[in-house]
Amino acid sequence: MSLSAPASQTRWGVPEDLNLVGGHLTWPRNGSVRPAELPGPAFPILDRFARLVSADDQEVLAFARKWGPLHLCRHGLPASHLPRRVWRFATEVTGAFEDDAADNYRPCGAPGLRRLREPLARWRQFAGEAQAILNVAASLHRENRAPIEMWAPLEERFGAPAVVMLGEQNAEAGLIEPPPQVLSEDVQGVSPRRSTIDEQRRLVSRAVQEWLELGDVAVIFRWTGAASIEFGSYCLFGALALQLALAVARSQGLAVCMSCGRAYPPLRQPAPGRNNYCDLSDCGSRAAKRDWARRKVLGSAG
């Protein structure tokens, strides 16, 4: 049994006629599409996507023409934020639509009649979130607190100013470091509270988890030859979300501990044909002793 982490196990379609009109990407609802040409199981486009936060309109268009739109719905979210299992429940279980309508029912499709469209502003918002998550994670991996300004692009995601999401408000002044003109006798000498590294890591975890849910990233079981458990999505946003999670975890994929069975992100690619163990407690040391004892017994028997 193996765990792998491809960008997406399901190829999505890229509209052939994708253009830029008035700050929106637009393409025909029933136009021709081609499959996204993925160069490998973990194609590295997350960094290129994150750079779109400061890219001009033509650069965003070029990216979309190569990899496809985000399929943003009327909520400004990827249409995948309403998972496929919900579509199936709404159609097959309730019988509200024909039996074959489950895969075609898109209650959160991109707005538009003959031509679908999505605003470039939302592309830059999501690109900014991805860049912020990567920057914050890099700081935390170095055991440093990420500064307040680094969290600013995530304020919409958490629905609160950075000082509030980090819990760094001064109870009396309402600020991290109140400027002299707002200080009074009541608040002078009060030390501002600063978020801990663990608290910031939990916030990053929450942001990454929301991206995975928005992209409808799921566990996929396959049994063609050897059985495998993989991770994938049905859209570009899901592929980006999966790459974001792997980047934050500093992993090229997931491995299964041969001792406890836990899935974990390895620091280096496990060697083929060798047992690998997670860093949970003393899994590795206990397993190594067990393997040594087993080899000793087999050697004695021989």
C-alpha positions in Angstrom: 0.0 0.0 0.0 1.4 3.4 -0.9 0.4 7.0 -0.6 1.3 9.5 -3.3 0.5 13.1 -3.8 -0.2 14.0 -7.5 -1.4 17.5 -8.3 -4.7 16.2 -9.5 -5.9 12.7 -10.5 -8.6 14.1 -12.7 -7.7 16.1 -15.8 -9.7 19.3 -16.0 -10.6 21.2 -19.2 -9.0 24.4 -20.4 -11.3 26.6 -22.5 -9.8 27.1 -26.0 -11.4 30.6 -26.4 -10.3 32.3 -23.2 -10.0 36.1 -23.4 -9.8 39.2 -21.3 -12.6 41.8 -21.2 -12.9 44.7 -18.8 -10.9 43.2 -15.9 -12.5 39.7 -16.3 -11.5 36.5 -17.8 -14.2 35.2 -20.1 -14.9 32.1 -22.2 -17.9 30.6 -23.9 -20.1 28.4 -21.8 -20.3 25.6 -24.3 -17.1 26.2 -26.2 -14.4 23.7 -26.9 -11.9 22.7 -24.2 -8.7 20.8 -24.2 -7.2 18.8 -21.3 -4.7 20.5 -19.1 -1.3 19.2 -20.1 0.3 18.3 -16.8 4.1 17.7 -17.1 4.2 15.4 -14.1 2.4 14.2 -11.0 3.5 17.2 -8.9 3.8 20.0 -11.5 5.3 23.1 -9.8 2.9 25.9 -10.7 2.1 27.2 -7.2 5.0 29.6 -7.2 4.0 31.0 -10.6 0.4 31.3 -9.4 1.4 33.2 -6.3 3.4 35.7 -8.3 0.2 36.7 -10.1 -0.6 38.9 -7.1 1.5 41.7 -8.7 1.3 40.6 -12.3 -0.4 42.6 -15.1 -3.6 41.5 -16.7 -1.8 39.9 -19.7 0.3 37.7 -17.4 -2.8 36.4 -15.6 -4.4 35.7 -19.0 -1.4 33.8 -20.2 -1.4 31.7 -17.0 -5.2 31.0 -17.4 -4.8 30.1 -21.1 -2.2 27.5 -20.2 -3.8 26.0 -17.0 -7.4 27.1 -17.2 -9.7 29.4 -15.1 -10.3 29.0 -11.4 -14.1 28.6 -12.2 -15.1 31.2 -9.6 -18.8 31.2 -8.8 -21.1 34.1 -7.8 -19.7 33.9 -4.3 -16.2 34.7 -5.5 -15.1 31.2 -4.5 -14.0 28.2 -6.7 -17.1 26.3 -7.8 -15.5 23.3 -6.1 -16.3 24.9 -2.7 -19.6 23.0 -3.0 -18.2 19.4 -3.2 -19.2 16.9 -5.8 -20.7 14.7 -3.1 -23.2 17.5 -2.4 -24.2 17.6 -6.0 -24.7 13.9 -6.0 -26.9 14.1 -2.8 -28.9 16.9 -4.3 -29.6 14.9 -7.5 -29.4 11.2 -6.9 -30.5 10.9 -3.2 -33.3 13.5 -3.2 -34.4 12.7 -6.8 -34.7 16.4 -7.5 -33.1 15.9 -11.0 -32.6 13.1 -13.5 -30.3 10.3 -12.4 -27.6 11.3 -14.9 -27.7 15.0 -13.9 -25.3 14.7 -10.9 -22.2 15.2 -12.9 -23.7 18.2 -14.8 -25.4 20.0 -12.0 -23.3 23.0 -11.0 -25.2 25.2 -8.5 -22.1 27.4 -8.1 -21.0 27.7 -11.7 -19.3 30.8 -13.0 -21.7 33.7 -13.6 -22.7 34.5 -17.2 -25.1 33.2 -19.8 -23.4 32.6 -23.1 -20.0 33.5 -21.8 -18.7 32.7 -18.4 -16.5 35.2 -16.6 -14.5 35.7 -13.4 -12.7 38.9 -12.1 -9.0 39.2 -12.1 -9.2 40.9 -8.8 -10.2 37.6 -7.2 -7.3 35.9 -8.9 -5.0 38.4 -7.3 -6.7 37.9 -3.9 -6.1 34.1 -4.0 -2.6 34.6 -5.3 -1.9 37.0 -2.5 -3.2 34.5 0.0 -1.0 31.7 -1.4 2.0 34.0 -1.3 1.3 35.1 2.3 0.8 31.5 3.5 4.1 30.5 1.9 5.9 33.5 3.4 4.5 32.9 6.9 5.3 29.2 6.8 8.9 29.9 5.7 9.3 32.2 8.7 7.7 29.7 11.1 10.0 26.9 9.8 12.9 29.1 10.8 11.3 29.3 14.3 10.5 33.0 13.9 7.2 34.7 14.4 5.8 36.1 11.2 5.4 39.9 11.4 1.9 41.4 11.3 2.3 42.9 7.9 3.0 39.4 6.4 -0.5 38.3 7.6 -2.4 41.2 5.9 -3.4 39.3 2.7 -5.1 36.7 4.9 -7.4 39.2 6.7 -10.3 38.4 4.3 -9.8 34.6 4.8 -10.1 35.0 8.6 -12.6 37.8 8.5 -10.6 40.0 10.9 -7.7 42.4 10.9 -4.3 40.8 11.4 -3.9 41.9 15.0 -7.3 40.4 15.9 -6.7 37.0 14.1 -3.3 36.7 15.9 -4.8 37.7 19.2 -2.3 40.5 19.6 -4.6 43.3 20.6 -3.8 45.2 23.7 -7.0 45.0 25.8 -6.8 48.6 26.9 -5.6 50.4 23.7 -6.8 47.9 21.1 -3.4 48.1 19.4 -0.2 46.1 19.4 2.0 49.0 20.0 -0.1 52.1 20.6 1.5 55.3 19.2 2.3 58.0 21.8 -0.6 60.2 20.9 -3.2 57.6 22.0 -1.4 56.5 25.2 -3.0 57.6 28.4 -2.2 57.0 32.0 -4.5 53.9 31.9 -2.6 52.1 29.2 1.0 53.2 29.8 3.2 50.4 30.9 0.9 47.7 29.5 2.9 45.2 27.5 1.2 44.2 24.2 0.5 40.5 23.9 2.3 38.8 21.0 1.2 35.6 19.4 3.4 32.5 19.8 4.9 30.4 17.0 2.5 27.6 17.8 -0.5 29.9 17.6 0.7 31.2 14.2 1.2 27.6 13.0 -2.4 26.8 14.0 -3.6 29.7 11.9 -1.6 28.6 8.9 -3.0 25.1 9.3 -6.5 26.6 9.3 -5.8 28.6 6.2 -4.3 25.6 4.3 -7.3 23.4 5.4 -9.7 26.0 4.0 -7.9 25.9 0.7 -8.1 22.1 0.6 -11.8 22.3 1.3 -12.4 25.0 -1.3 -10.6 22.9 -3.8 -12.5 19.7 -2.8 -9.3 17.8 -2.4 -10.1 14.3 -1.5 -8.6 10.9 -0.8 -8.8 8.6 -3.9 -8.5 4.9 -3.7 -7.3 3.0 -6.8 -6.7 -0.7 -7.4 -5.1 -1.2 -10.7 -2.4 -3.7 -10.1 -1.1 -2.6 -6.7 -3.7 -0.9 -4.5 -2.9 2.8 -3.8 -4.3 5.7 -1.8 -3.8 9.0 -3.6 -4.8 12.6 -3.2 -6.4 14.7 -5.9 -9.1 17.1 -7.0 -11.2 17.9 -10.1 -10.1 21.4 -10.8 -7.1 23.7 -11.0 -7.8 25.3 -7.6 -7.7 21.9 -5.9 -4.3 21.2 -7.5 -3.0 24.5 -6.3 -4.4 23.8 -2.8 -2.7 20.4 -2.7 0.6 21.9 -3.7 0.2 24.6 -1.1 -0.3 22.0 1.6 2.7 20.0 0.5 4.8 23.2 0.3 3.9 24.3 3.8 4.6 20.7 5.0 7.9 20.8 3.1 7.1 17.5 1.5 7.0 16.1 -2.0 4.2 13.7 -0.9 3.1 11.5 1.9 4.5 8.2 3.2 3.0 5.6 5.5 4.8 4.7 8.7 5.6 0.9 8.6 5.3 0.8 12.4 2.1 2.7 13.4 0.4 3.1 10.0 0.2 6.9 10.2 0.5 8.9 7.0 3.1 11.6 7.4 5.1 14.1 5.2 8.7 12.7 4.9 11.6 15.1 5.1 13.2 13.1 2.2 11.9 10.7 -0.4 11.7 7.2 1.2 14.1 4.8 -0.5 12.5 2.1 -2.6 12.4 -1.3 -0.9 13.2 0.0 2.5 10.9 0.4 5.5 10.2 4.0 6.5 9.0 5.3 9.9 7.4 8.5 11.1 8.8 10.8 13.8 5.9 10.3 16.1 7.2 9.4 19.6 9.8 6.6 19.2 8.2 4.8 16.3 11.5 4.6 14.4 13.6 3.3 17.3 11.0 0.8 18.4 10.6 -0.5 14.8 14.4 -0.7 14.3 14.7 -2.8 17.4 11.8 -5.0 16.2 13.4 -5.4 12.8 16.8 -6.3 14.3 15.2 -8.9 16.6 13.3 -10.4 13.6 16.5 -10.6 11.5 18.3 -12.2 14.5 15.6 -14.9 14.8 15.7 -15.6 11.0 19.5 -15.8 11.1 19.4 -18.3 14.0 16.8 -20.4 12.1 19.0 -20.4 9.0 
